[in-house]
Amino acid sequence: MNRMPEIDHTFTTEIVCPYCGYKYRDSCEFADDDEEDCAECGKTFKFVREVSVTYSTEKITIDSQKRKKS
């Protein structure tokens, strides 16, 4: 039995059609969530932009405090 290859379409860096795998190179120009008719196969699919926020911290040393005051 011939099976279709899996299409990576979740948590990708671009919108990917879940039917044919077409990648939208201009995904940042789309709304945060909507429906789209695939430009390649014509099938309609839903998409949603997932946003992740991360933070970084660093220690403050005595030397860096002295430089800041200068």
Distance bins in CASP14 RR format, pairs under 12 A and 6 or more apart:
PFRMAT RR
TARGET T0000
AUTHOR 0000-0000-0000
RMODE 2
METHOD distances of the structure
MODEL  1
4 18 0 0 0 0 0 1 0 0 0 0 0
4 19 0 0 0 0 1 0 0 0 0 0 0
4 20 0 0 0 0 1 0 0 0 0 0 0
4 21 0 0 0 0 0 1 0 0 0 0 0
5 20 0 0 0 0 0 1 0 0 0 0 0
5 21 0 0 0 0 1 0 0 0 0 0 0
6 16 0 0 0 0 0 1 0 0 0 0 0
6 18 0 0 0 0 0 1 0 0 0 0 0
6 21 0 0 0 0 0 1 0 0 0 0 0
7 16 1 0 0 1 0 0 0 0 0 0 0
7 17 1 0 0 1 0 0 0 0 0 0 0
7 18 1 0 0 1 0 0 0 0 0 0 0
7 19 1 0 0 1 0 0 0 0 0 0 0
7 20 1 0 0 1 0 0 0 0 0 0 0
7 21 1 0 1 0 0 0 0 0 0 0 0
7 22 0 0 0 0 1 0 0 0 0 0 0
7 23 0 0 0 0 0 1 0 0 0 0 0
7 38 0 0 0 0 0 1 0 0 0 0 0
7 40 0 0 0 0 0 1 0 0 0 0 0
7 41 0 0 0 0 0 1 0 0 0 0 0
7 45 0 0 0 0 0 1 0 0 0 0 0
8 14 0 0 0 0 0 1 0 0 0 0 0
8 16 1 0 0 1 0 0 0 0 0 0 0
8 17 0 0 0 0 0 1 0 0 0 0 0
8 18 0 0 0 0 1 0 0 0 0 0 0
8 21 0 0 0 0 1 0 0 0 0 0 0
8 23 0 0 0 0 1 0 0 0 0 0 0
9 15 0 0 0 0 1 0 0 0 0 0 0
9 16 1 0 1 0 0 0 0 0 0 0 0
9 17 1 0 0 1 0 0 0 0 0 0 0
9 18 1 0 1 0 0 0 0 0 0 0 0
9 19 0 0 0 0 1 0 0 0 0 0 0
9 20 0 0 0 0 0 1 0 0 0 0 0
9 21 1 0 0 1 0 0 0 0 0 0 0
9 22 0 0 0 0 1 0 0 0 0 0 0
9 23 0 0 0 0 1 0 0 0 0 0 0
9 24 0 0 0 0 0 1 0 0 0 0 0
9 38 0 0 0 0 0 1 0 0 0 0 0
9 45 0 0 0 0 1 0 0 0 0 0 0
9 46 0 0 0 0 0 1 0 0 0 0 0
9 47 0 0 0 0 1 0 0 0 0 0 0
9 48 0 0 0 0 0 1 0 0 0 0 0
10 16 0 0 0 0 1 0 0 0 0 0 0
10 18 0 0 0 0 1 0 0 0 0 0 0
10 45 0 0 0 0 0 1 0 0 0 0 0
10 47 0 0 0 0 0 1 0 0 0 0 0
10 48 0 0 0 0 0 1 0 0 0 0 0
10 50 0 0 0 0 1 0 0 0 0 0 0
11 47 0 0 0 0 0 1 0 0 0 0 0
11 48 0 0 0 0 0 1 0 0 0 0 0
11 49 0 0 0 0 0 1 0 0 0 0 0
11 50 1 0 0 1 0 0 0 0 0 0 0
11 51 0 0 0 0 0 1 0 0 0 0 0
11 52 0 0 0 0 1 0 0 0 0 0 0
12 18 0 0 0 0 0 1 0 0 0 0 0
12 21 0 0 0 0 1 0 0 0 0 0 0
12 22 0 0 0 0 0 1 0 0 0 0 0
12 23 1 0 0 1 0 0 0 0 0 0 0
12 24 0 0 0 0 1 0 0 0 0 0 0
12 25 0 0 0 0 0 1 0 0 0 0 0
12 27 0 0 0 0 1 0 0 0 0 0 0
12 47 0 0 0 0 0 1 0 0 0 0 0
12 48 0 0 0 0 0 1 0 0 0 0 0
12 49 0 0 0 0 0 1 0 0 0 0 0
12 50 0 0 0 0 1 0 0 0 0 0 0
13 23 0 0 0 0 1 0 0 0 0 0 0
13 24 0 0 0 0 0 1 0 0 0 0 0
13 25 0 0 0 0 0 1 0 0 0 0 0
13 27 1 0 0 1 0 0 0 0 0 0 0
13 28 0 0 0 0 1 0 0 0 0 0 0
13 49 0 0 0 0 0 1 0 0 0 0 0
13 50 0 0 0 0 0 1 0 0 0 0 0
14 21 0 0 0 0 0 1 0 0 0 0 0
14 22 0 0 0 0 1 0 0 0 0 0 0
14 23 1 0 1 0 0 0 0 0 0 0 0
14 24 1 0 1 0 0 0 0 0 0 0 0
14 25 1 0 0 1 0 0 0 0 0 0 0
14 26 0 0 0 0 1 0 0 0 0 0 0
14 27 1 0 1 0 0 0 0 0 0 0 0
14 28 0 0 0 0 1 0 0 0 0 0 0
14 29 0 0 0 0 0 1 0 0 0 0 0
14 30 0 0 0 0 1 0 0 0 0 0 0
14 47 0 0 0 0 0 1 0 0 0 0 0
14 49 0 0 0 0 0 1 0 0 0 0 0
15 21 0 0 0 0 0 1 0 0 0 0 0
15 22 0 0 0 0 1 0 0 0 0 0 0
15 23 1 0 0 1 0 0 0 0 0 0 0
15 24 1 0 1 0 0 0 0 0 0 0 0
15 25 0 0 0 0 1 0 0 0 0 0 0
15 26 0 0 0 0 1 0 0 0 0 0 0
15 27 1 0 1 0 0 0 0 0 0 0 0
15 28 0 0 0 0 1 0 0 0 0 0 0
15 29 0 0 0 0 0 1 0 0 0 0 0
15 30 1 0 0 1 0 0 0 0 0 0 0
15 31 0 0 0 0 0 1 0 0 0 0 0
15 32 0 0 0 0 0 1 0 0 0 0 0
15 33 0 0 0 0 0 1 0 0 0 0 0
15 34 0 0 0 0 1 0 0 0 0 0 0
15 35 0 0 0 0 0 1 0 0 0 0 0
15 36 1 0 0 1 0 0 0 0 0 0 0
15 38 0 0 0 0 1 0 0 0 0 0 0
15 39 0 0 0 0 0 1 0 0 0 0 0
15 40 0 0 0 0 0 1 0 0 0 0 0
15 45 0 0 0 0 1 0 0 0 0 0 0
15 46 0 0 0 0 0 1 0 0 0 0 0
15 47 1 0 1 0 0 0 0 0 0 0 0
15 48 0 0 0 0 1 0 0 0 0 0 0
15 49 0 0 0 0 1 0 0 0 0 0 0
15 50 0 0 0 0 0 1 0 0 0 0 0
16 22 1 0 0 1 0 0 0 0 0 0 0
16 23 1 0 1 0 0 0 0 0 0 0 0
16 24 1 0 0 1 0 0 0 0 0 0 0
16 25 0 0 0 0 0 1 0 0 0 0 0
16 27 0 0 0 0 1 0 0 0 0 0 0
16 36 0 0 0 0 0 1 0 0 0 0 0
16 38 0 0 0 0 1 0 0 0 0 0 0
16 39 0 0 0 0 0 1 0 0 0 0 0
16 40 0 0 0 0 0 1 0 0 0 0 0
16 41 0 0 0 0 0 1 0 0 0 0 0
16 45 0 0 0 0 1 0 0 0 0 0 0
16 47 0 0 0 0 1 0 0 0 0 0 0
17 23 1 0 0 1 0 0 0 0 0 0 0
17 24 0 0 0 0 1 0 0 0 0 0 0
17 27 0 0 0 0 0 1 0 0 0 0 0
17 35 0 0 0 0 0 1 0 0 0 0 0
17 36 1 0 0 1 0 0 0 0 0 0 0
17 37 0 0 0 0 1 0 0 0 0 0 0
17 38 1 0 1 0 0 0 0 0 0 0 0
17 39 0 0 0 0 1 0 0 0 0 0 0
17 40 1 0 0 1 0 0 0 0 0 0 0
17 41 1 0 0 1 0 0 0 0 0 0 0
17 42 0 0 0 0 1 0 0 0 0 0 0
17 43 1 0 0 1 0 0 0 0 0 0 0
17 44 0 0 0 0 1 0 0 0 0 0 0
17 45 1 0 0 1 0 0 0 0 0 0 0
17 46 0 0 0 0 0 1 0 0 0 0 0
17 47 0 0 0 0 1 0 0 0 0 0 0
18 36 0 0 0 0 0 1 0 0 0 0 0
18 38 0 0 0 0 1 0 0 0 0 0 0
18 40 0 0 0 0 0 1 0 0 0 0 0
18 41 0 0 0 0 0 1 0 0 0 0 0
18 43 0 0 0 0 1 0 0 0 0 0 0
18 44 0 0 0 0 0 1 0 0 0 0 0
18 45 1 0 1 0 0 0 0 0 0 0 0
18 46 0 0 0 0 1 0 0 0 0 0 0
18 47 0 0 0 0 1 0 0 0 0 0 0
19 36 0 0 0 0 0 1 0 0 0 0 0
19 37 0 0 0 0 0 1 0 0 0 0 0
19 38 1 0 0 1 0 0 0 0 0 0 0
19 39 0 0 0 0 0 1 0 0 0 0 0
19 40 0 0 0 0 1 0 0 0 0 0 0
19 41 1 0 1 0 0 0 0 0 0 0 0
19 42 0 0 0 0 1 0 0 0 0 0 0
19 43 1 0 1 0 0 0 0 0 0 0 0
19 44 0 0 0 0 1 0 0 0 0 0 0
19 45 1 0 0 1 0 0 0 0 0 0 0
19 46 0 0 0 0 0 1 0 0 0 0 0
20 37 0 0 0 0 0 1 0 0 0 0 0
20 38 1 0 0 1 0 0 0 0 0 0 0
20 39 0 0 0 0 1 0 0 0 0 0 0
20 40 1 0 1 0 0 0 0 0 0 0 0
20 41 1 0 1 0 0 0 0 0 0 0 0
20 42 0 0 0 0 1 0 0 0 0 0 0
20 43 1 0 0 1 0 0 0 0 0 0 0
20 45 0 0 0 0 1 0 0 0 0 0 0
21 38 0 0 0 0 1 0 0 0 0 0 0
21 39 0 0 0 0 0 1 0 0 0 0 0
21 40 1 0 0 1 0 0 0 0 0 0 0
21 41 0 0 0 0 1 0 0 0 0 0 0
21 42 0 0 0 0 0 1 0 0 0 0 0
21 43 0 0 0 0 0 1 0 0 0 0 0
21 45 0 0 0 0 0 1 0 0 0 0 0
22 36 0 0 0 0 0 1 0 0 0 0 0
22 37 0 0 0 0 0 1 0 0 0 0 0
22 38 1 0 1 0 0 0 0 0 0 0 0
22 39 1 0 0 1 0 0 0 0 0 0 0
22 40 1 1 0 0 0 0 0 0 0 0 0
22 41 1 0 0 1 0 0 0 0 0 0 0
22 42 0 0 0 0 1 0 0 0 0 0 0
22 43 0 0 0 0 1 0 0 0 0 0 0
22 45 0 0 0 0 0 1 0 0 0 0 0
23 38 0 0 0 0 0 1 0 0 0 0 0
23 39 0 0 0 0 0 1 0 0 0 0 0
23 40 0 0 0 0 1 0 0 0 0 0 0
24 30 1 0 0 1 0 0 0 0 0 0 0
24 34 0 0 0 0 0 1 0 0 0 0 0
24 36 1 0 0 1 0 0 0 0 0 0 0
24 37 0 0 0 0 0 1 0 0 0 0 0
24 38 0 0 0 0 1 0 0 0 0 0 0
24 39 1 0 0 1 0 0 0 0 0 0 0
24 40 0 0 0 0 1 0 0 0 0 0 0
24 45 0 0 0 0 0 1 0 0 0 0 0
24 47 0 0 0 0 1 0 0 0 0 0 0
24 49 0 0 0 0 0 1 0 0 0 0 0
25 39 0 0 0 0 0 1 0 0 0 0 0
26 36 0 0 0 0 0 1 0 0 0 0 0
26 39 0 0 0 0 0 1 0 0 0 0 0
27 34 0 0 0 0 0 1 0 0 0 0 0
27 36 0 0 0 0 0 1 0 0 0 0 0
27 47 0 0 0 0 1 0 0 0 0 0 0
27 48 0 0 0 0 0 1 0 0 0 0 0
27 49 0 0 0 0 1 0 0 0 0 0 0
27 50 0 0 0 0 0 1 0 0 0 0 0
28 49 0 0 0 0 1 0 0 0 0 0 0
28 51 0 0 0 0 0 1 0 0 0 0 0
29 36 0 0 0 0 0 1 0 0 0 0 0
29 49 0 0 0 0 0 1 0 0 0 0 0
30 36 1 0 0 1 0 0 0 0 0 0 0
30 46 0 0 0 0 0 1 0 0 0 0 0
30 47 1 0 0 1 0 0 0 0 0 0 0
30 48 0 0 0 0 0 1 0 0 0 0 0
30 49 1 0 0 1 0 0 0 0 0 0 0
31 46 0 0 0 0 0 1 0 0 0 0 0
31 47 0 0 0 0 1 0 0 0 0 0 0
31 48 0 0 0 0 1 0 0 0 0 0 0
31 49 1 0 0 1 0 0 0 0 0 0 0
32 46 0 0 0 0 0 1 0 0 0 0 0
32 47 0 0 0 0 1 0 0 0 0 0 0
32 48 1 0 0 1 0 0 0 0 0 0 0
32 49 1 0 1 0 0 0 0 0 0 0 0
32 50 0 0 0 0 1 0 0 0 0 0 0
32 51 0 0 0 0 1 0 0 0 0 0 0
33 45 0 0 0 0 0 1 0 0 0 0 0
33 46 1 0 0 1 0 0 0 0 0 0 0
33 47 1 0 0 1 0 0 0 0 0 0 0
33 48 1 0 1 0 0 0 0 0 0 0 0
33 49 1 0 0 1 0 0 0 0 0 0 0
33 50 0 0 0 0 1 0 0 0 0 0 0
33 51 0 0 0 0 0 1 0 0 0 0 0
34 44 0 0 0 0 0 1 0 0 0 0 0
34 45 0 0 0 0 0 1 0 0 0 0 0
34 46 1 0 0 1 0 0 0 0 0 0 0
34 47 1 0 0 1 0 0 0 0 0 0 0
34 48 0 0 0 0 1 0 0 0 0 0 0
34 49 0 0 0 0 1 0 0 0 0 0 0
35 42 0 0 0 0 0 1 0 0 0 0 0
35 43 0 0 0 0 0 1 0 0 0 0 0
35 44 1 0 1 0 0 0 0 0 0 0 0
35 45 1 0 0 1 0 0 0 0 0 0 0
35 46 1 0 1 0 0 0 0 0 0 0 0
35 47 1 0 0 1 0 0 0 0 0 0 0
35 48 0 0 0 0 0 1 0 0 0 0 0
36 42 0 0 0 0 1 0 0 0 0 0 0
36 43 0 0 0 0 1 0 0 0 0 0 0
36 44 1 0 0 1 0 0 0 0 0 0 0
36 45 1 0 0 1 0 0 0 0 0 0 0
36 46 1 0 0 1 0 0 0 0 0 0 0
36 47 1 0 0 1 0 0 0 0 0 0 0
36 48 0 0 0 0 0 1 0 0 0 0 0
37 43 1 0 0 1 0 0 0 0 0 0 0
37 44 1 0 1 0 0 0 0 0 0 0 0
37 45 0 0 0 0 1 0 0 0 0 0 0
37 46 0 0 0 0 0 1 0 0 0 0 0
37 47 0 0 0 0 0 1 0 0 0 0 0
38 44 1 0 0 1 0 0 0 0 0 0 0
38 45 1 0 0 1 0 0 0 0 0 0 0
38 46 0 0 0 0 0 1 0 0 0 0 0
38 47 0 0 0 0 0 1 0 0 0 0 0
39 45 0 0 0 0 0 1 0 0 0 0 0
58 64 0 0 0 0 1 0 0 0 0 0 0
59 65 0 0 0 0 0 1 0 0 0 0 0
60 66 0 0 0 0 0 1 0 0 0 0 0
60 67 0 0 0 0 0 1 0 0 0 0 0
60 68 0 0 0 0 1 0 0 0 0 0 0
61 67 0 0 0 0 1 0 0 0 0 0 0
61 68 0 0 0 0 0 1 0 0 0 0 0
62 68 0 0 0 0 0 1 0 0 0 0 0
62 69 0 0 0 0 0 1 0 0 0 0 0
63 69 0 0 0 0 0 1 0 0 0 0 0
63 70 0 0 0 0 0 1 0 0 0 0 0
64 70 0 0 0 0 0 1 0 0 0 0 0
END
